[in-house]
């Protein structure tokens, strides 16, 4: 796994969480700019998914098992888009809270992916 990509994805997810948490504290729903931020974080997660699958295809193995690694990769990939869709359904401050929580979850998943790979 690329440690730099894992770090950048985790930091970007935390920045998104802080940004949406700030919007929630100001009683604002998610706005177009938040969705652009979600897209950037999601693209980082897609890049990580692709790189992880390529490394597995080349024969590299995570320390804690391939199945759990792929499950965490897929969870990290789906985390922020799922929160974004849920925030569309809830157009109040709670939509922003949902995206903030999704960003924190993604950051935690990044730490776990690092551990699973053997970092």
TACOR-V746155 format. One record per residue. N is the residue number from 0. OMEGA is omega in whole degrees, 0 to 359 (999 if undefined). NEAR is the number of other ideal C-beta (glycine too) atoms within 10 Angstrom. D_LAST is the distance of its C-alpha to the last C-alpha in whole Angstrom. Layout:
n=N omega=OMEGA near=NEAR d_last=D_LAST
n=N omega=OMEGA near=NEAR d_last=D_LAST
//
This chain:
n=0 omega=177 near=19 d_last=9
n=1 omega=182 near=14 d_last=10
n=2 omega=181 near=10 d_last=8
n=3 omega=180 near=8 d_last=12
n=4 omega=177 near=16 d_last=13
n=5 omega=179 near=22 d_last=11
n=6 omega=181 near=13 d_last=12
n=7 omega=179 near=16 d_last=15
n=8 omega=179 near=25 d_last=16
n=9 omega=179 near=22 d_last=15
n=10 omega=178 near=14 d_last=17
n=11 omega=178 near=22 d_last=20
n=12 omega=178 near=28 d_last=20
n=13 omega=176 near=18 d_last=20
n=14 omega=176 near=15 d_last=23
n=15 omega=179 near=25 d_last=24
n=16 omega=179 near=23 d_last=24
n=17 omega=180 near=13 d_last=26
n=18 omega=179 near=18 d_last=29
n=19 omega=174 near=30 d_last=30
n=20 omega=176 near=17 d_last=30
n=21 omega=178 near=12 d_last=32
n=22 omega=180 near=21 d_last=34
n=23 omega=180 near=21 d_last=34
n=24 omega=177 near=12 d_last=36
n=25 omega=177 near=9 d_last=38
n=26 omega=180 near=9 d_last=39
n=27 omega=174 near=15 d_last=38
n=28 omega=175 near=19 d_last=37
n=29 omega=181 near=28 d_last=35
n=30 omega=183 near=13 d_last=36
n=31 omega=180 near=7 d_last=36
n=32 omega=177 near=10 d_last=34
n=33 omega=180 near=21 d_last=31
n=34 omega=174 near=15 d_last=31
n=35 omega=176 near=10 d_last=30
n=36 omega=177 near=22 d_last=27
n=37 omega=179 near=23 d_last=26
n=38 omega=179 near=13 d_last=27
n=39 omega=180 near=14 d_last=25
n=40 omega=179 near=29 d_last=22
n=41 omega=177 near=22 d_last=23
n=42 omega=175 near=12 d_last=23
n=43 omega=178 near=22 d_last=19
n=44 omega=177 near=26 d_last=18
n=45 omega=178 near=13 d_last=20
n=46 omega=179 near=14 d_last=19
n=47 omega=178 near=21 d_last=15
n=48 omega=181 near=16 d_last=17
n=49 omega=180 near=12 d_last=19
n=50 omega=178 near=15 d_last=16
n=51 omega=180 near=25 d_last=14
n=52 omega=178 near=12 d_last=17
n=53 omega=179 near=10 d_last=18
n=54 omega=176 near=16 d_last=15
n=55 omega=179 near=15 d_last=16
n=56 omega=178 near=8 d_last=19
n=57 omega=177 near=7 d_last=19
n=58 omega=177 near=6 d_last=18
n=59 omega=184 near=13 d_last=14
n=60 omega=173 near=12 d_last=12
n=61 omega=182 near=22 d_last=10
n=62 omega=187 near=10 d_last=9
n=63 omega=174 near=14 d_last=11
n=64 omega=183 near=11 d_last=14
n=65 omega=184 near=12 d_last=15
n=66 omega=181 near=9 d_last=17
n=67 omega=178 near=13 d_last=15
n=68 omega=179 near=22 d_last=13
n=69 omega=179 near=16 d_last=16
n=70 omega=178 near=12 d_last=18
n=71 omega=176 near=20 d_last=15
n=72 omega=180 near=23 d_last=15
n=73 omega=177 near=13 d_last=19
n=74 omega=178 near=16 d_last=19
n=75 omega=179 near=27 d_last=17
n=76 omega=186 near=19 d_last=20
n=77 omega=189 near=15 d_last=23
n=78 omega=185 near=24 d_last=22
n=79 omega=176 near=27 d_last=24
n=80 omega=178 near=16 d_last=26
n=81 omega=178 near=14 d_last=27
n=82 omega=178 near=25 d_last=28
n=83 omega=178 near=21 d_last=30
n=84 omega=178 near=11 d_last=32
n=85 omega=179 near=16 d_last=33
n=86 omega=175 near=24 d_last=33
n=87 omega=179 near=12 d_last=36
n=88 omega=182 near=9 d_last=38
n=89 omega=185 near=14 d_last=38
n=90 omega=173 near=11 d_last=39
n=91 omega=178 near=13 d_last=39
n=92 omega=182 near=17 d_last=37
n=93 omega=171 near=14 d_last=35
n=94 omega=176 near=24 d_last=34
n=95 omega=177 near=26 d_last=32
n=96 omega=180 near=21 d_last=31
n=97 omega=179 near=22 d_last=29
n=98 omega=177 near=29 d_last=28
n=99 omega=178 near=25 d_last=26
n=100 omega=177 near=17 d_last=25
n=101 omega=177 near=25 d_last=23
n=102 omega=178 near=27 d_last=22
n=103 omega=179 near=19 d_last=20
n=104 omega=179 near=18 d_last=19
n=105 omega=178 near=27 d_last=17
n=106 omega=178 near=22 d_last=15
n=107 omega=178 near=15 d_last=14
n=108 omega=178 near=21 d_last=14
n=109 omega=177 near=26 d_last=11
n=110 omega=180 near=13 d_last=9
n=111 omega=176 near=16 d_last=10
n=112 omega=177 near=23 d_last=9
n=113 omega=179 near=15 d_last=5
n=114 omega=182 near=13 d_last=5
n=115 omega=182 near=20 d_last=7
n=116 omega=178 near=20 d_last=6
n=117 omega=182 near=12 d_last=4
n=118 omega=999 near=12 d_last=0
//
